[in-house]
Amino acid sequence: HGGGWAAGRKAGGPGARLSARGYAVASIDYRLSGEAIFPAQIEDCKAAVRWLRANAAKYNVDPERFAAWGSSAGGHLVALLGTSGGVKDLEGSLGNPGQSSGVQAVIDFFGPTDLLQMDTQAARNPDVVSKIKHDDPKSPESRLIGGPIQENREKAARVNPIAYITRDDPPFLIMHGDRDPLVPLDQSRILYDALRAQAVEATFHIVKGGGHGFGGPEIDSMVEDFLQRQLRARSGRRPGAAEPGAAETNAPPQWVKPPIEAIHVQHHTFQSRFVNGPVSYLTYLPPDYENSNRRYPVMY
């Protein structure tokens, strides 16, 4: 859930509706900045993921197919879950230390990233009037780290999910409105650019006219398609589809992440009789494909 790390509760998490689509959904609380400063918030998120893995059999969930979805402050925390897997400094000691806190997919809706750049980025876009002075000592960002961000730059840098990106991070779906008055659009843009620089699969969708919050059928469809590709690909079934019959028990090949050098990635869908619905696939094109006379796309 969002709330500037200072408010909000798990009943406001963005993913609850997906329980009707065949997904197991856990919406979590985390300590707010009035109770504890960073890294308490990400420690709580990681503890929740570890607890879910430790109890996967009890609740009939697949511990190898976890997606994290958050908006605003929650978007920041899920991005940090995605990039800081295995970072001991942020794990905390809240239980189930033998379990991984990693996730297999991230959906980040307009989450902050580099706190130190927020006011500068907001000033670059005069068409959108910012409602927050992020460098102020009483700003949500300053309250998160326990002091003015520009006077505590090392603490602020520790919050940034970009600082922890590695090539093995999970795929990201990032969405941000171009009229957001609270979190500058460029906060998501720099995260996307940093992920792609490390060859991490990422999609960045700018919602035209979108403020600090948006929705609708197009947004819902993009989220569900992303989850279908990242979590359902190995099962070959969409949420709500019937179990395969006896003649269809052979699982399709596992989803293959593109090699680092395969920089040209295109997304497609086709209508599948097997799942009775659309199925996604990617084509990975060789380096310099667009400038080459040889035409040899490779599909997975």
N, C-alpha and C positions, 0 to 999 in steps of 0.2 A: 504494500500500500504506500501511497504518497503522504505528504503532509510536512514537507520541509524537515524531515527527521525529528520534528518537534510535536507532531500531532498525527491523528489517524489511527485506525485499528484494522485488524485482519478482516473484519466484515466488509471492508471496502476494497479488498483485493480485486484486481481486474479479471482474474481467470475463472471465477466461480461458475459462470455460465457454461464452461466447457465440460462440467460434470454431466450435462445432458447429452454430450456428444461422445461419450464413451471414454473420457479421460478421467483418471483419478486426480483430484484436485486437493491440494493442501494449502490453505492460506494462513500465513504466519504473522504473529506479532514480533516486534523487536523493541529493545529498550530505546526510548526516545531521548533526545538530547537534554531534556530537563532532568532526567534521571542519571544518565551516564553519557560521557563523551565518546567519540570514536577512539578505538575500534569496536566498542561494545555492540554497535548495530550489525556490523558484518559478522562478528563472532556469533551473534544470535542466529543469523541466517545460516551460517555454516553448521551450527549445532542442530538446527532444524533439518537440514539435508542429511546429516549423519544419523539423526534419530529416525528419519523416514527409511533410510537404508537398513538400519538395524532392525526395523519392524516391517520390512518389506513383505515377508511371508505372511505375517499376521493380517496385513491390510491388502494383500493380493496385488501388490504393485511391482513393476519391473525396475529393479535398482539400476539397470543399465540404460534406462531411458527416462531421464529427468530433464525437464525444461524449467527454466526460471523466467517468470514474467512479472515486470513491475513498471510502475509509472511514476515520473517525477523523482522524488527521493527513493522510491522503490525501484525505479529504472536504474538509478545509480547503483543501488545495492545488488541488483541482479547482474549488471555489467561487471561489478567487482567479483561476484561469485564466478562469473565466466572466465575472468582473466587471472584470478588469484588462486586457482586450485593448486594445492600443495604448498602455498606460501605459509610457512609455520608462524610467521609473525602476526598473521591475521586469523589463525585458526581458533584461538582461545582454548579453554579447558572445561567446556560445559557438558561433556559426556560423549560416549561412544567414540573414543579416540581411534579405534581400529577401523572405523568406516571412513570412506572418502567423502569430502564435501564438494566434489566436482559435479558439474552438470553437463548434459550433452547438447543443450541448446539454450539460447538466451533471447528473450524478447524485451527490448529496452524501449519504453515509450518516454521520450523527452526527459531523460535523466541527465543530471549534471555530471561532468567529468573533471575538467581542470578548473578548480574553484578560483585559482589565481587569475584566470583570463576572463571571467564572466563579465565584469564591468567593462573591460576593454572591448569585448565582442559585442556587448549591447550597444556601446557607443558607435560602433561601425554601422549600425542599422537604425538610422534616425526615424525610419518609417514606423517602427514599433517602439512605443513608449514603455520603457522598463518600469515595473512596479516595485522593484527591489534595488537597493544599493548594496550589492553583495560584499563590498569591502567594509561596510559599516560594522562596528563591534557587536551590534545586536542583530545582525543578519542571520538567517538560518544556517549559512555556511560557517560563520564565526562561532555560533552557538554549538555547532556540531563538533568543532575541534577544541572548544574551550578558550577561544581568544580571537582577536582580529586576524583574518586570514593573511593579510599582507605583512603582519608582524610575526606570523608563525608559519613561514613558508614551508619549512620542512614537514610540519604536521599536515599542512594543506596538501602537499605533494603526496603524502602517504595515502590520502583518501582517493587519489586519482586512479581509476581502473586502467588507464593507458600505461601507467608505470609498470604494470605486471604482465603485459601482453607477451605471449610466446606463440610459436608456430603451431603448437598442438592445442590451442584454445578451441572451444566449440563454435559452431556457426552462430551468427548473430542476425537478428532482424531488428533494425533500428528505425523508429518512426518519430517524426518531430514536425510540429506545425510551424509554418513560416511566419506566423503572427504571434508567436509565444511571447508574452510580456514578462514571464518569470524566469525561464531558462532559455538563454540565447540559442538559436538554431545551430550556431557554430559549435556548441558543446557536443552535439551529436556528430557533426561533420568531422571534427578532429578525431573522434573515436573511430568512426568508419575508416578514415584515411590511415590511421595507425594500425588497425586490424588488417587492412588490405596490404599495407607495407610489409606485414609479416606473413602474407599469403593465407590469412585466416578467412574462411568463407563468411561473407557479410553482405547484407542487403540494406540499403539506406533509402527509405521512402519519405519524401517531404510532402506533408499534407498541405495543399494550397489553401490559404485562408484559415488554417487551423491554429487555434490558440493553445493554451495550457490545458489540453483535454480535447478529445475528438472521438468520433466513432462512426458507425454506419456500416452498411452491408459490404462496401469495398474494403474497409479496414478489417472487418471480421473475416472476410474471405482470405485476405492476405495472411492473417494470423493462422487460420486453420490450414491453409495450404503449406505454410512453413512448418507447422507441427506435423502435418502429414508426411512431408518429406523427411524430417529429421527424426521423428519418433515412430512413425508407422511404416516406414519403408521396408523394414526387415520382416514385418508380419505380413505385408502384402494386403492388409485390410484397412479400410477406412473405418472411423468410429461408427458403430451401429451396424456394420455389415455382418452378414451371417458367417459363421465359422466355415472354413473350407471342408468339403466332403472328403470321403475316403480317397478319392482319386486325385485330390488336390493337396495332399499333405506335405509335399516337398516345398520347403520354404524358398522364396526367391533369393537371389544373391544378396549379401549384405551391401548396404549403401557404402560406396567407396568415396573417400575424400580425394579431391584432385591432387595430383603431385604439385609441388611448390611452383614448378616452372610453367604449369598450365594456367596462364594468366587470363585466357579468354574463356569465360564461362557463360553459357546461355541456358536459360530455364525454359522448359516446355512441358506440356501436359498432353495426355492422350486418354481416350475413353476406354476403360478396361472392363471386359466382361467378367473377369475374375473377381474384382472387388465391386462391380456394379457401380462404377463411378470414375471420376477423373483421377489419373495417377501422374505424378510428376517425375521428370527425369532431367538431368543436366547433360549438356555436351561440353566436353573439355577440348579446346582447340589448341594445337601446338603453338609454341612461340612464333611470333612474326607471321601468324596465319593470314592476317588480313592483307599482308603485302606479298604473299607467296602465290606462285602460279600452281602449286600443288594443292589439291583439295582432298584432305584426308582427316575429317573429324573423327574423333574416337568417342564412343558413347559408353556410359556406365549405367 
